[in-house]
Every structure is written in C-alpha cells, then in structure tokens.
Amino acid sequence: MAKIGEKVSVTKKAENMIRSLQADHGDLMFHQSGGCCDGSAPMCYPKGEFKVGSSDILLGEIEGCEFYMSCSQYEHWKHTHLTVDLVKGRGAGFSLESPRGYRFLIRSKVL
C-alpha cells in the first residue's frame, strides 16, 4: 500500500462529526467509495472494519483517521486536493454518520 503526501483535509463541520463519532466508536478510518452504494462518497468505519489492501492508497489523515482510496480511482483524482465536508441528508452507504441524518461528501480542488 502506497502513501501519497497529504491530499485530504476536513471542514469544521466534518471535524466536529468525526470527533463525535470517535467518542461513540473509538478509532475510525475512511475509504473513498468507488461507486458502490453511495457513488463516490467518503465512507467512515470503525478502524479495521474495512479491509484495505495492496490496491489502496493512503492519502493522508483527517482528525487522526487514515483516509484511503483505491489506486484505480486515484488515477482520476490525482490532480486534486480532497476536502471532506458534512451535509444534512442520509447517504445510501454504510458510513457511521448516516444514522444521525448526515453524510460526508467530497469537495475537490484541482491542484
């Protein structure tokens, strides 16, 4: 698994949700969904609940949580900086914030 320089950051709203989820669930991790279930949304899991492998890249950390993306998806996003944000509404995936009526989403900026 490769590690790319810090290519991901977080908004204050998302940071607050992550801290609340950490208080309830302990250590967390993120994986950028590649299209299954919830389009291309960042998914938040208890650390170790999503199995990363040799085809995943560690983009960086947000609030102490590792943030991964598949190598193939990274090819499409490699010229961007990703910012994890939080909006009202439920996603269709398995991310921990969903039962609270919110969802994480990605905002990107071309570098």
KAHUCOR-V591805 format. One record per helix or strand of 3 or more residues. SS is the DSSP state (helix for helix, strand for strand). FROM is the first residue (numbers start at 1). TO is the last residue. If there is no record, write none. Layout:
SS FROM TO
SS FROM TO
This chain:
strand 8 10
helix 12 25
strand 28 32
strand 42 46
strand 56 62
strand 65 70
helix 71 77
strand 80 88
helix 98 100
strand 102 110
